[in-house]
Amino acid sequence: MTLTLFDEFAGAGGSTQGAASVPGVVPVFAANHNALAVASHARNFPAVDHFCGDVTAADITGFPRADLFWASPACPAWTDARGKRRDFDTSNQAVLFGPAGPDQATMRSRALMEEIPRYLAAMALRGKPGVSLECRPALDVIGDYGRHPAVLLYCDPPYLGTTRGPGKQYRHELRDDAGHRDLAAALHACSAAVVLSGYPSALYDELYAGWHTTRTNTSTGNGGTTRGRVEVLWSNRPMPVAQPDLFGTTG
């Protein structure tokens, strides 16, 4: 199997070389703002097409579609390279939605992450969607992808604490009303289609009043005891009638 690669912050080619060392990965396109870096990359990878300029301001709808989109901006701001001790490995684990009020440097770094949904949205417009796996605060991801009307967001957060058993059941919990209100505010602000799952509650009746719903009888083994539950899907778009099971049959 062959997987094509687009290296967006390519530099002189170190990251491209690392990716190309994986059997089956073929670099086809690379971009960088620095002309010398692009020239060096072209010498190292003469078969690759190149873009030199500010990718954040470029019309990327004309960029080639690649199976793998490698977007790794310059690392010094994310490492100890500039003499400042970094703690991203622990600070990102603090809470589900990340720190409140990021400083300007953090905001600039996060802005580069917009390149991921921007590229995926551009490819989707051409009928060639892609997939990305991201480990970021949930509200940041919702904000980035939710602004695009052609996107579907499926959100399956930790359910409201009053609808399930006691105790911590997830690494990043969201048991209190305030966290679910923050989530609802972010989802209501989306231009994208949104589907949200959860257990029925008075709070969700309030937060998602007017949204389309569908209910499914199911069961849970949470807490070591199997019992019946009702799962609800809320959506800001009309939903089709649910099929009886995964394959649309009753048997």
C-alpha positions in Angstrom: 0.0 0.0 0.0 1.2 3.5 -0.9 0.4 6.6 1.2 1.2 10.0 -0.2 2.5 12.7 2.1 2.1 16.5 2.3 4.6 18.1 4.7 3.3 21.6 5.4 6.1 23.0 7.7 8.8 21.1 5.8 12.0 23.0 6.6 15.0 21.4 4.8 13.4 18.0 4.9 14.1 16.3 8.2 10.5 15.5 9.0 9.9 14.5 5.3 12.8 12.1 5.5 11.5 10.6 8.8 8.1 10.0 7.2 9.6 8.7 4.0 11.6 6.1 5.9 8.3 4.3 6.7 7.7 1.7 3.9 5.0 2.8 1.5 5.0 6.5 2.4 5.7 8.7 -0.6 6.2 12.5 -0.2 4.5 14.4 -3.0 4.2 18.0 -1.7 6.0 20.3 0.8 5.6 23.9 1.9 7.6 26.4 3.9 7.8 30.2 4.2 11.6 30.3 3.9 13.1 30.2 0.4 16.4 28.7 1.5 14.6 25.9 3.3 12.5 25.2 0.3 15.5 25.2 -2.0 17.3 22.7 0.4 14.2 20.6 0.5 14.0 20.5 -3.3 17.6 19.3 -3.5 16.9 16.6 -0.9 13.5 15.6 -2.6 13.7 16.5 -6.3 10.5 14.5 -7.1 8.4 16.5 -4.6 6.4 19.6 -5.6 7.0 22.7 -3.5 5.2 25.9 -2.2 7.2 28.8 -0.8 5.2 31.3 1.2 2.9 31.9 4.1 0.6 28.8 4.1 -1.8 30.5 6.5 -2.6 33.1 3.8 -2.4 30.8 0.8 -5.3 29.4 -1.2 -4.9 25.8 -0.2 -7.8 24.6 -2.3 -5.3 24.3 -5.1 -2.8 22.1 -3.1 -2.7 18.4 -3.9 -4.7 16.0 -1.8 -2.4 13.7 0.2 -3.2 10.6 2.3 -1.0 11.9 5.1 -1.0 15.6 6.2 2.1 16.3 8.3 1.8 19.7 9.9 4.5 20.2 12.5 5.5 23.8 13.1 8.9 24.9 14.4 9.6 23.1 17.6 11.5 25.6 19.8 8.3 27.1 21.2 7.2 23.7 22.3 10.5 22.5 23.8 13.2 23.6 26.2 15.3 24.8 23.2 15.0 28.5 24.1 16.0 28.0 27.7 12.5 28.1 29.1 11.2 25.0 30.9 8.1 23.7 29.2 5.3 21.6 30.8 3.0 20.7 28.0 3.2 17.1 28.9 1.5 17.7 32.2 -0.4 21.0 31.7 -2.4 19.5 28.8 -3.8 16.9 31.3 -5.1 19.5 33.8 -8.7 19.7 32.7 -10.9 18.5 29.8 -11.1 21.9 28.1 -7.6 23.2 28.8 -6.4 26.3 30.7 -8.6 29.4 30.7 -7.1 32.5 29.2 -4.0 31.3 27.3 -1.2 33.8 26.9 -0.3 35.3 23.5 2.4 32.9 22.7 0.1 30.0 23.3 -2.6 31.6 21.2 -0.2 32.1 18.3 0.9 28.4 18.5 -2.7 27.2 18.7 -3.5 29.3 15.6 -1.2 27.2 13.5 -3.3 24.2 14.4 -6.1 25.8 12.3 -4.1 24.6 9.3 -5.4 21.1 10.0 -9.2 21.8 9.7 -8.5 24.3 6.9 -6.7 21.7 4.8 -9.3 19.0 5.5 -12.1 21.4 4.7 -10.4 22.3 1.4 -10.1 18.7 0.4 -13.7 18.0 1.4 -14.8 20.7 -1.0 -13.1 18.8 -3.7 -14.8 15.6 -2.7 -11.6 14.2 -1.1 -12.1 14.3 2.7 -9.4 13.2 5.1 -9.1 12.1 8.8 -7.0 13.6 11.6 -6.4 12.4 15.1 -5.9 15.3 17.6 -5.2 15.5 21.3 -6.3 19.0 22.2 -8.8 20.7 24.6 -12.3 19.8 23.4 -13.6 23.4 23.1 -10.6 24.3 20.9 -11.4 21.5 18.5 -15.1 22.4 18.5 -14.2 26.0 17.8 -11.9 25.1 14.9 -14.0 22.6 13.1 -17.4 23.9 14.1 -17.1 27.1 12.0 -17.3 25.0 8.8 -20.9 24.3 7.6 -19.8 21.2 5.7 -18.5 19.5 8.9 -20.3 17.1 11.1 -19.3 17.1 14.8 -20.2 14.0 16.8 -19.7 14.8 20.5 -19.7 12.0 23.2 -18.6 13.8 26.3 -18.5 12.2 29.8 -22.1 12.2 30.8 -23.6 14.5 33.3 -22.7 13.3 36.8 -26.4 13.3 38.1 -27.3 10.8 35.3 -24.7 8.1 36.2 -23.0 6.5 39.2 -20.7 8.2 41.7 -16.9 8.4 41.4 -14.4 9.3 38.7 -14.9 7.1 35.7 -12.8 9.0 33.1 -9.3 10.6 33.1 -11.0 13.9 32.2 -14.3 14.2 34.0 -17.2 16.5 33.2 -19.7 15.8 36.0 -20.8 19.3 36.9 -23.4 21.5 35.3 -21.0 24.3 34.6 -18.8 22.2 32.2 -21.9 21.0 30.3 -23.1 24.6 30.0 -19.7 25.6 28.5 -20.0 22.7 26.1 -23.5 23.7 25.1 -22.4 27.3 24.4 -19.7 26.0 22.1 -22.0 23.7 20.3 -24.7 26.3 19.8 -22.1 28.6 18.2 -21.3 26.0 15.6 -22.2 26.4 11.9 -21.4 22.7 11.5 -23.9 20.0 12.0 -23.7 18.7 15.5 -24.8 15.3 17.0 -24.5 15.0 20.8 -25.0 11.8 22.9 -25.9 11.5 26.5 -28.5 10.3 29.1 -31.8 12.3 29.4 -31.7 15.1 32.1 -33.5 18.3 33.0 -30.3 20.2 32.3 -30.1 18.9 28.7 -33.8 19.6 28.2 -32.9 23.2 29.0 -29.6 23.5 27.1 -30.8 21.8 23.9 -34.5 22.9 23.8 -35.5 23.0 20.2 -32.9 20.5 19.0 -33.9 17.3 17.2 -33.7 14.2 19.4 -33.9 10.4 19.0 -34.0 7.9 21.9 -32.7 4.3 22.0 -33.2 1.7 24.7 -29.9 0.2 25.7 -28.0 -1.2 28.7 -24.9 -0.4 30.7 -22.5 -2.4 32.8 -21.2 0.7 34.6 -20.5 -0.1 38.2 -20.4 -3.8 37.7 -24.2 -4.1 37.4 -26.0 -4.4 34.1 -29.1 -2.3 33.9 -31.3 -0.8 31.2 -30.8 2.8 30.2 -32.1 5.2 27.6 -29.5 6.9 25.3 -30.4 10.2 23.6 -29.0 11.8 20.5 -29.5 15.6 20.2 -28.8 17.4 16.9 -29.1 20.9 15.5 -30.1 19.3 12.2 -33.1 17.0 11.4 -32.2 13.4 11.9 -33.6 10.4 9.9 -35.7 7.8 11.6 -33.3 5.4 13.4 -33.0 2.0 11.9 -33.7 -1.1 14.1 -30.0 -2.1 14.3 -26.7 -1.6 12.6 -27.6 -3.5 9.5 -31.2 -2.2 9.2 -32.8 -5.6 10.1 -34.7 -6.9 13.1 -33.0 -10.2 13.2 
